[in-house]
């Protein structure tokens, strides 16, 4: 009887160890697949490919470029000269089943007022309505405007404008994300103040590595605080001394910065830059994608 019990106990222990090994192997595989998925083209959003293009591509040429590269989504960052073709590009993207995951809106509080935006800003809302595009609106503020304002006045004016933009966006089925583009508004602590002051506006944050050089010492703490609101992280090669924009994998900080996000449980999406003045975004996107694969040791 004792021998039978010992034998059964041995079998149970053996089965437990075997299952544990299978479980560990399974977890490792899932982590690898998850990592591969995180940095696949389905989770990467090409960004800054409209306003920074030495070839000055037409909407059709730009979308053909994305198709060649294997992307089915991108974020639209226009300049005033692109406004006449904005509607055409969004409609063509819809025909090609290329998702416009976000559109850029650059606010200058000297020219953009609550209730009356400058024509270039108004065009974004008009075209969103006409095309029926429901997407994120990435809002950057002209940074120097806040230089002459107190902390209290900066928060009040930013909050008033974001409230107004959020109300308009909601009517179109869109959402507002705060984009760190330098100055008072670009600081994580101030973006958090805006979000917490407007708890019912469903606001998010787009974190740009290339606009974060002035806050690298606080990066670890900042991403923990921003994490609940992170809708996209735009990647870039990072060195503490700069330059501002370099290819992913050519810096010495970006791998740790990305890994810290993954450790928090961030699962994307990630933006991938095509942004270099005087450069061709097709080549820049390819270089950044290859740099990211090598950096994160993906096959």
Residue, then its C-alpha position, 0 to 999 in steps of 0.5 A: x500500500x505504501x509503495x502504491x502511494x509513493x508511486x502515485x505521488x511520484x507520478x503526480x510530481x513528475x506530471x506537475x514538473x512536466x506541465x510546468x516546463x510546457x507552460x514555461x515554454x509556451x509563455x516564452x513562445x507567446x512573449x516572442x510572438x507578442x514582441x514580433x506582433x508589437x513591431x510588425x507593420x500592422x502595429x507601426x504607424x508611418x509618421x511625418x511622411x507628408x510634410x517632410x518629403x524631398x520628392x513632394x509626392x502627390x497623394x496617390x504617389x504617397x499611398x503607392x509608396x506605403x503599399x510598396x513598403x507593406x503598410x496599411x496605415x499611417x498618420x497624416x501630418x500636413x503643412x498648409x500647402x497640403x490642404x488643397x489635396x487633403x480631402x483627396x488623399x483621405x478619400x483615396x486612402x479609404x479606397x485603397x483600404x489604407x487607414x488614416x490612424x491620426x491627423x495633425x492639428x497645429x494650434x497657435x493661440x495667437x491665431x487660433x481662438x476658441x470658437x474661431x480657428x485659423x483657416x488651416x486648422x478649420x480645414x482639418x475639421x471640415x475635411x474630416x466631416x466631408x470624408x467621414x473620417x473618424x480618427x485621432x487628432x494629434x494636437x500640438x501647440x506652438x511652444x513659444x506662445x506660452x513663454x509669456x504666460x504664467x503657469x495658471x494662465x498657460x493651463x487655463x488657455x490650454x484647457x479652454x482650447x482642448x475643451x473646444x477641440x474635444x467637443x468638435x472632435x466628438x461630434x465627428x466621431x474623433x478623439x483628441x490626443x496631446x502631442x508633445x511638441x516642445x514648450x510648456x504644453x509639451x511637458x508631461x507634467x503639464x499634459x497630465x494637468x490638462x487631462x486631469x482637469x478635463x476628466x470627461x473628454x477622453x483625452x490621450x497622449x502621443x509621446x514622441x521620442x524626438x521631442x523628449x530630449x529635454x526630459x530624459x532624466x525623468x523618462x522612467x517616471x514620466x512614462x509611468x504617469x503617462x501610461x494610462x493615457x498613451x495612445x501612440x509612441x513615436x520612436x526615434x534613435x536617441x542620444x542624450x546630447x542629440x541630434x534630435x532625429x537619428x535612425x532607430x538603432x543608431x542611438x544608445x538610449x532608445x532600446x532601454x526606453x522601448x523596453x521600459x514601455x514593454x515592461x509596463x505592458x504597453x502594447x502599441x501602436x508605435x509610430x515610425x518616422x519618415x522625418x528628415x528635412x530634405x530626405x525621402x521618407x521611403x528610404x527613411x522608413x525602411x532604415x528605421x524599420x530595419x534599425x528597429x528589427x535589429x535593435x529588438x532582435x527580431x528575425 
